[in-house]
Amino acid sequence: MYLPMQIVDEKKIAQADSLFRVGLEHRVQNFTNLTWEQRLRLIGYDVLQVGLKVIVAVAIIIVGRWLVRRLGRGLDYAFDRWKIDPALHTFIRTVSKTLLYFMLFYLVIAWLGINTSLFVAMFAAAGLAIGMAMSGMFQNVAGGVMVLILKPFRCGDWIELQGQAGKVMDIGLFTTVLRTADNRTVMLPNGGVYTSIVTNHTRARTRRVEWPVSLNHNSDFEAAKKVIMELLAAEKKIHPNPAPEVVLNQITSDSIDLLVHAWVATADYWDVYFGINAAIYKSLTDKGFDMGTLTAIKVSKDED
């Protein structure tokens, strides 16, 4: 069963086919009516015209490739001067060269007189199909580009991200690679990285270390404070400004809870934490203080 639209389309196709045949027959008849000398002149003119177009097209390709290479070198120089991340540098350079070569190809086929609308439609259809099939991959690329531009973290930083904690080993266009404390490699897709909350533990130059200390109700707070302050003063890695502090954090039914905090360089954070942790326990127990549990670290704050 034919629909009205199908009938109209078939009529148009039949008319176009008929016109093409009439035109072709007319051209053949005109060519056969010419003398051999006229035919040779006509063929020679067509060959010369096509040859000149091909020569100009080759020249366009040579000059175009030279310009693309020059632009690539210019981008390399500019990115090195601006200290653009190498991964972002490579991505922008590749995309730029691909677009320029596509423009060069379009210019050449247009110069040769080839119908460019067909090629544009083919590229558009291919781009749409590829885009739909690889939408997740393009999302990761977009996330990678934003991470490289905004730089919420850099290679070498220790971060927490999407339930994972580790040292940033590589930031690519598709994934971010972490190395955990137990030497596991974790690869995170950049699409989720860009939209997630990131905790960067090493971006700031200094960090505050905190030690919660629990003592028996019968303990002398001031005496315990003096012992701890002496330990902090003896540690050279602890910054004098802001000064270390020992405060009475809270009083519970089981204990009095002290909070000790001091500022250190980010690189010294864990050495100071574990060293002072052990020193507090040893010094207070040696001096007869009845301690509760010296718990793990609970709070840390960064200073820009």
N, C-alpha and C positions, 0 to 999 in steps of 0.2 A: 504493500500500500504506500503510495507516494503522498507526501505532504505538499502543500502549495510552495513552501520555501524550497523543497528539493526540486520541484519542477522548474522553478525560476533559475536555480543554480545550474541545472543541466542545460537549459536553454542558453545561458550565458556562456557556458563552456563550449557548446556546439557552435555558437556564433563566433567566438574567438578562434576556434579551430578552423572554421571556414575562412575567416579573414586571413589567417596565417597562410593557408594553402594558396589562396588567390594571390597574396603578395609574393609568395615564393615562386609561383608559376610566372608571374609578371616579370620578376627579376631574371629568371632563367631565360625567358623569351627575349628580353632586352639584351642579355649577354650573348645569346646565339645569333642575334641580328648584327652584332658588331663584326668588323673585319679582324683578322688575326693580329694585325698591328695594333688596333684599338684594344683588343683583349689583353695583349702583352703590356701595353701602357697602363691599362686599368689594374692588372695584377701587380705590376711593378710599383704603382702608386700606393696600392694597399699594403704591399710588403714593406715599402719604405716608411709608411705611416706607422705600421705596427712595430717595425724595428726601432724607430725613433722613440715610440712610447716605452718599449722595453728598455732601451738605453737610459732614458730619463728615470724609469722606475728603479733600475739598478743603482743609478746615482743617488736617488732618494734613499734607498736602503743603506748605502754606504755612509752617506752624510748623517742619516738618522741614527745608525748604530754608533757612529762617532759621538754624536751629541748625547746619546744615552749613557755612554761610558764616561763622558766628561761630567755629566750630571751626577753619576754614581760616585766619581772621585770627589766632587764638590760636597756631596752629602757626607762622605766619609770624613772629609776634613772638618766640616761643620760639627758633626757629631763628636768627633774626637776633641774638638775645642770646647764644646759644651758639656763634655763628659757624660754623654748619653749612655745608658746601660747597653752593653753589647747585644743582648737579646732583642731589645727594642730597636736598636740600630739595624740589625739584620732584617727584622720584620719590615720596617719602613722602607729600607733599601730594596727588598725583594718586591714588595707591593708596588713601589714607584716604578721600578724597571718593568714589571709586568704590564702596568697600565700604559707606559710609554711605548712598549713594543706593540701592544694592541692598537694604539693610535697610529703607529707607523704602518702596521699591516693594513689598517683601514684606509690610510692615505694612498698606499700603493695600489690597492685593488680599485679604489675610486679613480685614480689616474689612468689605469688600464681600461677603464670603461665598463668594468664588471658591476653588475647590479649589487649594491652594498646592502640593500634592505634585507635580502635573504640572509646574508652573513650576520647582520645585527639581530634578526629574529632568531637565528640558530644559537648565537651566543647568549641571548636573553633567556631562551628556553633552557639551555644547558645550565646557565647560572641559577635559574629558579629551581631546577631539579636537584642540582648539587646542594644548593642552600637548604632545601627541605630535607634532604637526606643527611646532611651534616650539620644540622642546626645546633646540636649539642657541642660539636667540636668548635664551631664558630663562637659559641658562648664562652668556651674555655679560652679561646684566643682573645676575645674582647676582655675577659677578666684578667688575662695575663698582661695585656697592654696597659690596663688601668693600674695593676699592681706595679708595673715597671715605671709608670709615670708618677704615681702618687707616693710610691716607696714607703708603705707602712712598715716594711722590714727589709733588711738587706741580707746578702749572703754572710754567714757567720753569726747572725743574731740568734738568740734562744727565744723561741716563741711558743705560745699555746694557741692552737687553732683546731677547730672542729673535733675537740676531744683528744687531740694529739699534742704532745710536747716534745720539742727537739730543736736541734741546731739546723738552721737553714743552710743546705748544701748547694742548692741550685734553684734559680727562678727562671723557668722557661716560659714559652708562650702558651703551652698546654697544661703543664703541671708545675707544682712547687714541691721540691724534694726536701724532706726533713731527715736528720739522723738522730735517733732517740738516745737516751742515756745508756741503754743496754745494747747500743750499736745496731739497732734495727733501722732499715730504710723505709720511710713512709712517703708515698707519692700522692699528693692531693690535687684534684682537678681545679684549675684556676677559676672556673665558673663559680664554684662554691667558696673558694678562698676570698674572692673580692667581696662577696656578700656576707661573709661571716665576721664575727667579733674576734679580733686578734689581740692577744696580750703579748707585748714585747718586753721581755725581762732585761734585755741588754742594750736597748737603744740609748737610755740615759747614761750619763757619765758616772753618776753615783746612785746608790740605793741605801735604804734604811733597813737594817737588820733588827729583828725583834726576837726576844727570848721571854716566854712566859715562865714564871717561877712560882711554885706553890710551896708555902711553909705552914707549919703547925701554928695554931692560934697562940701558943705560948712563946713563939719566936719573937725576938727583938727586931722590929722592922729596920730601925736606924742602923743597928749593928750589921744586919745582913746587907743593907744598902751600901755601907762603907766597904765591906768586903768586895762586893761586886764592882763598885766604882774603882777600886784599886786595880782590879783585873782589867777593866776597860782602859784605864790610864796606861797600863803596862803594854797594851797591844798597839804597836806602831802603825798598823794598817788602819786603825780607827781614826777618822777625821776629828780634830778638836772643835771644828765649827761646821755645822751645829754640834753643840756639846752633847755627849752621851747623857742619858737620863735613866734613873731607876724610880719608878712611881708605884704607889699602891693602887693597883687596878680595881680590885673588888674584894669583898669579904663574903665568904660563903659559910655554910654551916660546917664544912669540913676543913677549910683552910683559909689563909689569907694569900691572895694572888698578887704577885708583883709582875710588873711589865718592864723589861729592860730593852732599850733600843739605842742604836748608834748608827752613824753614817759611815759608809766605806765606799771605795771605788768598786764599780760593778764587777770588775775582774777578780776582786778579792772577796766577793760576797760569801761564797760557800766555805772558803778557807777560814774566814773569820767566824762564820756561824758555827761550824763544827768545833773549832778550837775553843771559842769562848763557852760554848755549850758544855764541853767536857770540863773546862776550868771552873765554871760556876758550880757544877755538881761536886767536884773534888774539894774545892775550897770550903764550901758551906758544910759539907759532911765532915770534913776534917776539923772544923771549928765547932762541931756539936749541934748544928742546926738540924731539926727534924723536918725533912723535906717531903713534900708530896711528889707528884710526877712532874718532871721537866718535859713538857709536851713539845711536839713538833711545831715548826713555824706556822703561824696562822695568818699573819698580815704582813704585807710588804708594799711599800710605796716608792715610786720613782720620782726623781727630781730632774727636771730638764736642765 
